[in-house]
């Protein structure tokens, strides 16, 4: 994987509902690599390669968790509400960047220093405030900060060997994989296949964007490319790790929104084993992905979720191993090449 592509996408600002910057960046990367590019009314980017009757959709959500300005007090302190799943304690003393009407504005989530603190640090969003250095709400308004303005974590991108640390790796890692596929898919898309690459919106707030995309495409099969929880840290017992960094692609068997069809799952795992792809089976009773909406579309869409494990998702500093990303990419490429056989496996004779 090209870490430069991942870095560029990760550092872009794109909380749920405000993904335009990310989508424009991706368009600039893929425009000359695909047969058709469209952006729908939900902001989803849909690219097509090939024109066969079998429609294979591969999606990765482009949004990240963030915040929205809800109020600015008379002294210019900013109150925010979450966009997506963020724990309030993750926010403390973090730098945020707001997509202001007149340009980006940076601020810090304020907290009293320990020697002045009379109470415990804030534990609810209602207790948080952002300090952007304004002296009044009028000054904030003139700078383009007012209720309805969105923001997210302001963070850097660090790379050391195969390890990267940064914000929005959930799911800019998946977005980067799809960008790579757009460059390389020409040789894979032949015969009966139409490959649809979808960078969809608003996953973090309830699988909203993907519904419009799947309605437009009506795919015969789907792959969701995600970044998922790796809880393999000292504070968690091994049976709660869900996935492990460095153990390869996470192929999902179950989550809160979908049980992967067992015939499809078995076939995918057999393919991975036969080609030496490093993988781990993920059983996650807590979270969900866009597959929850895709697999029940119409009369049902055979769907598999292939994810990159990441520690500390939904924080400013997630950790990913690029060797896992390569295994994800290899797994997806293999599914594309073997889509006809996988489709055959799914058919049950009456």
Secondary structure, DSSP 8 states (H G I E B T S, - for coil): --HHHHHHHHHS--BTT--HHHHHHHHHHHGGGSSEEEE-TT--EEEEE---SEEEEEEEE--B-EEEEEEE-TT--EEEEEESS--HHHHTT-EEEEEETTEEEEEEE----GGG--S----SGGG--EE-S-SSHHHHHHTT--TT-EEEE----EEETTEEEES-HHHHHHHHHHHHHHHHGGGT--TTEEEEEEEES--TTTS-HHHHHHHHH--SEEEEEEEEE---STTS-GGG-SS-TTS-EEEEEE-SS-B--HHHHHHHHHHHHHTT--EEEEE-SS---THHHHTTSTT--EEEEEEEEEBSTTSS-EEEEHHHHHHHHHHHHHHHHTHHHHHHHH----
